[in-house]
Amino acid sequence: MQNMITYQSLLQSMNNLQPQDIQELLTPHSLRSAGIMVMFVPLLVVCPFLQKYFVKCVLIGTVKG
């Protein structure tokens, strides 16, 4: 119950943000972190489906002795 009250107060304070407050939240570190997430989430979603093709490609290039 306490967490729900905390989340509600956080959302209310976010609704009252002014443009200059938003600029203070967008630090270079937060923008870099957001960019990294935007790059890696699609990879994490697609990679399991294409894994069998990666294995085939690696095995084709191996040296058979």
Long-range contacts (C-beta under 8 A, 24 or more apart in sequence): none
